[in-house]
Amino acid sequence: MRNVKKVIAATAAVATLVGLAACGDSGDANANKGDADKAELVFWGWDSGNSMKDIIANFEKANPGITVKFNNTGTAEKTSTALSNAIAAGNGAPDVVMLEDPTVTQFAVTDGLVDLSEFGADKLADDFAAGPWNKLQYNSKPYALPIDSGPEMFFYNKAVFDKAGVDGESIKTWDDYYEAAKKIRATGSYITNLAGTSNDYQPFTAQIWQAGAKPWTVDGENITINMTKDEGMQRYIEFVQTLIDEDLVDTKTPNWSDDWNRELNDGTIASLTIGAWMPINLMSGAPDQAGNWRVAQLRSGRRARRFPPRMAAPHSPSSSSPRTRPQPTSSSST
């Protein structure tokens, strides 16, 4: 079952993940489909909450004869890269994998995942919220099961904000955010990091949405990409460039890196715009800041105002990803 060319992606709970995989199909008519009552299942994913050991133990207890071999692949990005490599090589792919929701359809389109309808997953739509469920469909068929859907939130370190004389709850507009960033930088910290890596897509998509940007449009099978001339994108780019030019954001530290955790832990990075599932990761990645983190509701206004004159609302509802991140959301976290 290890040398399957397709991978069953599910991320609701290991019990569901493995239960589907146990009866799995490699996509090869001549392949060994396994034994639903006795099998070893290879499962890739990340475990930032250190909960996978107990989850797997409970599953194996409830399903005698099924053994789960978990391979901690570190982060969502590393997991999808490893999966791509294994599929390209034609061997070495796992039976079950955790993925973030944006990558599920990418793998489904290239025939890298199994359509879970053959295992009855298409009958489970009513068990999930419509948003997370629909994000994991391709050609109206489920290719993964969601773990959860976390709205985008503003997490901030109150100790650092207090030191800078900033009230995190008072940041209502992008002007407020800009002024707060200057005060926080004066203390030696950054209001946030912005390294421009693929892991930064959550605040990026949330904030361009608030700016009223439409960087791409779809017309049937045609897609038009306009990342620089769109009015909303211009507002967003202008504002972010101001933050970069004035050294108000850390541009060197990517999310989910060791340096990122270290800087969250020592207060160098003072806030994040990220999914509501983030707390467990702050507990494990920034233990020295225990008790200092606060969460603010999304700022008012979906549409951007003037830029700089900055746009209203530094955050926006939109981050589907798992409870314990780097987590998946598609198969994963989401």
C-alpha positions as CSV (number, residue, x, y, z in Angstrom):
1,M,0.0,0.0,0.0
2,R,3.0,2.3,0.3
3,N,3.8,2.5,-3.3
4,V,0.5,4.0,-4.3
5,K,0.6,6.7,-7.0
6,K,-2.5,8.3,-5.6
7,V,-2.9,9.4,-2.0
8,I,-6.1,9.5,0.0
9,A,-6.2,12.9,1.5
10,A,-8.4,13.3,4.5
11,T,-8.1,15.5,7.5
12,A,-11.0,15.3,9.8
13,A,-9.5,13.0,12.4
14,V,-7.1,10.2,12.1
15,A,-9.9,7.8,12.7
16,T,-11.6,9.0,9.6
17,L,-8.4,9.4,7.7
18,V,-7.2,5.9,8.3
19,G,-10.7,4.3,8.1
20,L,-10.9,5.5,4.6
21,A,-7.4,4.5,3.7
22,A,-7.8,1.1,5.1
23,C,-10.2,0.2,2.4
24,G,-8.2,2.2,0.0
25,D,-7.5,2.0,-3.7
26,S,-4.2,2.8,-5.2
27,G,-5.8,3.8,-8.5
28,D,-4.1,0.8,-10.1
29,A,-6.5,-2.1,-10.9
30,N,-3.7,-4.6,-10.3
31,A,-2.5,-3.0,-7.1
32,N,-3.0,-4.6,-3.7
33,K,-6.1,-2.9,-2.2
34,G,-5.2,-4.0,1.3
35,D,-7.2,-5.7,4.0
36,A,-9.7,-3.6,5.8
37,D,-9.2,-5.7,9.0
38,K,-5.4,-5.9,8.9
39,A,-3.0,-3.4,7.4
40,E,-0.2,-0.9,8.1
41,L,-1.1,2.6,6.9
42,V,1.6,5.2,6.3
43,F,0.3,8.6,7.3
44,W,2.2,11.9,6.6
45,G,1.4,15.2,8.4
46,W,2.5,17.6,11.0
47,D,2.0,17.5,14.7
48,S,2.6,20.9,16.2
49,G,0.2,20.2,19.0
50,N,1.9,17.0,20.0
51,S,-1.5,15.2,19.9
52,M,-1.0,12.7,17.1
53,K,0.4,10.0,19.4
54,D,-2.7,9.8,21.5
55,I,-5.0,10.1,18.5
56,I,-3.3,7.2,16.7
57,A,-3.3,5.1,19.8
58,N,-7.0,5.6,20.3
59,F,-7.7,4.7,16.7
60,E,-5.6,1.6,16.8
61,K,-7.4,0.5,20.0
62,A,-10.7,1.0,18.3
63,N,-9.6,-0.8,15.1
64,P,-7.6,-3.9,16.0
65,G,-5.3,-5.1,13.2
66,I,-4.8,-1.7,11.7
67,T,-1.5,-0.1,12.4
68,V,-0.7,3.5,11.7
69,K,2.9,4.5,10.9
70,F,3.0,8.3,11.3
71,N,5.7,10.3,9.6
72,N,6.0,13.9,10.9
73,T,6.8,15.9,7.8
74,G,7.3,19.1,9.7
75,T,5.1,21.7,8.0
76,A,2.3,22.0,5.5
77,E,4.7,23.3,2.8
78,K,7.3,20.5,3.4
79,T,4.5,17.9,3.3
80,S,3.1,19.0,0.0
81,T,6.6,19.2,-1.5
82,A,7.4,15.7,-0.3
83,L,4.1,14.4,-1.7
84,S,4.8,16.0,-5.1
85,N,8.2,14.4,-5.2
86,A,6.8,11.0,-4.3
87,I,4.1,11.2,-6.9
88,A,6.5,12.3,-9.5
89,A,8.8,9.4,-8.7
90,G,6.0,6.9,-8.9
91,N,6.6,5.4,-5.4
92,G,7.1,6.3,-1.8
93,A,3.8,8.2,-1.3
94,P,1.8,7.6,1.9
95,D,-1.6,6.1,2.2
96,V,-3.0,9.1,4.0
97,V,-1.8,12.7,4.1
98,M,-2.6,16.0,5.7
99,L,-2.7,19.0,3.4
100,E,-3.8,22.6,3.6
101,D,-7.0,23.2,1.7
102,P,-5.5,25.3,-1.2
103,T,-3.3,22.4,-2.2
104,V,-6.0,19.7,-2.3
105,T,-7.5,20.8,-5.7
106,Q,-4.0,21.2,-7.1
107,F,-3.2,17.6,-6.4
108,A,-6.7,16.5,-7.5
109,V,-6.4,18.2,-10.8
110,T,-3.1,16.4,-11.5
111,D,-4.6,13.0,-10.5
112,G,-2.5,12.8,-7.4
113,L,-5.4,12.1,-5.0
114,V,-8.1,9.5,-4.8
115,D,-11.7,10.6,-5.2
116,L,-13.2,9.7,-1.8
117,S,-16.6,9.1,-3.2
118,E,-15.7,5.5,-3.6
119,F,-15.4,5.3,0.1
120,G,-18.7,7.0,0.8
121,A,-17.3,10.4,1.6
122,D,-19.7,12.1,-0.8
123,K,-22.5,11.2,1.6
124,L,-20.8,13.2,4.4
125,A,-21.5,16.8,3.2
126,D,-24.1,17.4,5.9
127,D,-21.5,16.6,8.6
128,F,-19.4,19.6,7.7
129,A,-19.9,23.4,7.3
130,A,-20.4,24.3,3.7
131,G,-17.4,26.5,3.4
132,P,-14.7,24.0,4.4
133,W,-16.5,21.2,2.6
134,N,-16.8,23.0,-0.7
135,K,-13.1,24.0,-0.8
136,L,-12.1,20.3,-0.9
137,Q,-14.3,19.4,-3.9
138,Y,-13.1,19.0,-7.5
139,N,-15.6,18.3,-10.2
140,S,-18.2,18.1,-7.5
141,K,-16.4,15.2,-5.8
142,P,-14.6,15.2,-2.4
143,Y,-10.9,14.7,-2.4
144,A,-10.3,15.4,1.3
145,L,-12.2,15.9,4.5
146,P,-11.8,19.0,6.6
147,I,-10.5,19.2,10.1
148,D,-11.9,22.7,10.7
149,S,-12.1,26.2,9.4
150,G,-10.4,28.9,11.3
151,P,-11.3,32.6,10.7
152,E,-8.5,35.0,10.3
153,M,-7.7,36.7,13.6
154,F,-5.3,39.3,15.0
155,F,-3.0,37.8,17.7
156,Y,-0.9,40.3,19.6
157,N,1.6,40.2,22.4
158,K,0.2,42.5,25.1
159,A,3.5,42.8,27.0
160,V,5.3,44.2,23.9
161,F,2.3,46.4,22.9
162,D,2.2,47.8,26.5
163,K,5.9,48.5,26.4
164,A,5.3,50.5,23.2
165,G,2.3,52.3,24.6
166,V,-0.1,50.6,22.1
167,D,-3.5,49.3,22.9
168,G,-4.1,46.4,20.6
169,E,-7.9,46.7,20.9
170,S,-7.7,50.3,19.6
171,I,-6.3,49.4,16.2
172,K,-9.4,49.9,14.0
173,T,-7.9,51.1,10.7
174,W,-4.7,50.7,8.7
175,D,-3.7,54.2,9.8
176,D,-3.9,52.9,13.4
177,Y,-1.9,49.8,12.4
178,Y,0.8,52.0,10.8
179,E,1.1,54.2,13.8
180,A,1.3,51.2,16.1
181,A,4.0,49.7,13.9
182,K,6.2,52.8,14.4
183,K,5.8,52.7,18.1
184,I,6.6,49.0,18.4
185,R,9.6,49.3,16.1
186,A,11.0,52.0,18.4
187,T,11.2,49.4,21.2
188,G,13.3,47.1,19.0
189,S,10.5,44.7,18.0
190,Y,8.4,44.4,14.8
191,I,4.7,44.5,14.7
192,T,4.8,41.5,12.4
193,N,6.9,39.6,9.9
194,L,6.5,39.7,6.1
195,A,9.0,37.6,4.4
196,G,7.1,37.1,1.1
197,T,7.2,33.3,1.2
198,S,4.5,30.9,0.2
199,N,3.6,30.5,3.9
200,D,2.5,34.2,3.9
201,Y,-0.6,33.7,1.8
202,Q,-3.1,34.0,4.6
203,P,-2.5,37.6,5.6
204,F,-1.9,38.4,1.9
205,T,-5.2,37.1,0.7
206,A,-7.1,38.5,3.6
207,Q,-5.7,42.0,3.2
208,I,-6.0,42.3,-0.5
209,W,-9.6,41.2,-0.1
210,Q,-10.2,44.0,2.4
211,A,-8.5,46.4,-0.1
212,G,-11.2,45.5,-2.6
213,A,-8.6,43.9,-4.9
214,K,-9.5,41.5,-7.7
215,P,-6.1,40.2,-8.7
216,W,-7.6,37.5,-10.8
217,T,-10.9,36.9,-12.6
218,V,-12.3,33.7,-14.0
219,D,-14.5,33.5,-17.1
220,G,-15.4,29.9,-17.9
221,E,-12.0,28.2,-18.5
222,N,-10.1,31.5,-18.9
223,I,-8.4,33.2,-16.0
224,T,-7.0,36.7,-16.1
225,I,-4.3,37.7,-13.6
226,N,-3.8,41.3,-12.8
227,M,-1.5,41.7,-9.8
228,T,-0.2,45.2,-10.3
229,K,-2.8,47.3,-12.2
230,D,-5.9,46.4,-10.2
231,E,-6.8,49.4,-8.1
232,G,-7.2,47.4,-4.9
233,M,-3.9,45.7,-5.4
234,Q,-2.2,49.1,-6.0
235,R,-3.6,50.2,-2.6
236,Y,-2.3,47.1,-0.9
237,I,1.1,47.2,-2.5
238,E,1.6,50.9,-1.7
239,F,0.8,50.3,2.0
240,V,2.9,47.2,2.4
241,Q,5.8,48.9,0.6
242,T,5.6,51.8,3.1
243,L,5.9,49.3,5.9
244,I,8.9,47.7,4.3
245,D,10.7,50.9,3.3
246,E,10.4,52.2,6.9
247,D,11.7,48.9,8.3
248,L,8.4,48.4,10.3
249,V,8.0,44.7,9.4
250,D,10.5,41.9,9.6
251,T,11.1,40.9,6.0
252,K,13.7,38.2,6.8
253,T,11.8,35.7,8.9
254,P,9.4,33.3,7.2
255,N,6.4,31.8,9.0
256,W,6.8,28.3,10.6
257,S,10.6,28.6,10.6
258,D,12.7,28.1,13.7
259,D,13.6,31.8,13.6
260,W,9.9,32.6,13.5
261,N,9.2,30.6,16.7
262,R,12.3,32.1,18.4
263,E,11.2,35.7,17.6
264,L,7.7,35.1,18.7
265,N,9.2,33.6,21.9
266,D,11.5,36.5,22.6
267,G,9.0,39.2,21.6
268,T,10.8,40.4,18.4
269,I,7.6,39.6,16.5
270,A,4.7,41.3,18.4
271,S,1.6,40.2,16.4
272,L,0.3,38.0,13.7
273,T,-2.7,37.9,11.3
274,I,-3.4,34.2,11.2
275,G,-6.0,31.5,11.7
276,A,-7.9,31.1,14.9
277,W,-6.2,27.7,15.4
278,M,-2.9,29.5,16.3
279,P,-3.0,29.3,20.2
280,I,-1.7,25.8,20.5
281,N,1.2,26.7,18.3
282,L,2.0,29.7,20.4
283,M,1.9,27.5,23.5
284,S,4.5,25.1,22.0
285,G,6.5,27.6,19.9
286,A,6.6,30.6,22.2
287,P,6.4,29.3,25.8
288,D,8.2,32.2,27.3
289,Q,5.3,34.5,26.3
290,A,2.6,32.4,28.0
291,G,-0.1,34.7,29.3
292,N,0.9,37.6,27.1
293,W,-1.1,36.8,24.0
294,R,-4.4,38.5,23.2
295,V,-6.8,38.1,20.3
296,A,-8.6,41.0,18.7
297,Q,-11.7,40.7,16.5
298,L,-11.5,41.5,12.9
299,R,-11.3,45.2,12.1
300,S,-14.2,47.0,10.6
301,G,-14.7,47.3,6.9
302,R,-14.3,44.9,4.1
303,R,-13.4,47.5,1.6
304,A,-10.3,49.5,1.8
305,R,-10.3,53.2,2.3
306,R,-7.5,55.4,1.1
307,F,-4.1,54.1,1.1
308,P,-1.6,55.5,2.6
309,P,-4.0,57.1,3.8
310,R,-4.2,53.5,4.8
311,M,-7.0,51.2,4.3
312,A,-9.5,50.4,7.0
313,A,-9.1,47.1,8.8
314,P,-5.9,45.2,9.0
315,H,-7.5,41.8,9.1
316,S,-10.3,39.9,7.5
317,P,-12.2,36.8,7.8
318,S,-10.6,34.1,5.9
319,S,-8.3,31.4,7.0
320,S,-9.1,27.8,6.7
321,S,-6.7,25.7,8.4
322,P,-6.4,23.3,11.2
323,R,-6.5,23.5,14.9
324,T,-2.9,22.8,15.4
325,R,-1.0,24.3,12.7
326,P,1.1,24.4,10.5
327,Q,-1.8,22.4,10.1
328,P,-3.7,21.1,7.4
329,T,-6.8,22.0,6.3
330,S,-7.6,19.8,3.7
331,S,-7.0,16.8,4.3
332,S,-6.2,19.1,6.3
333,S,-6.6,21.7,8.4
334,T,-8.8,22.4,6.6
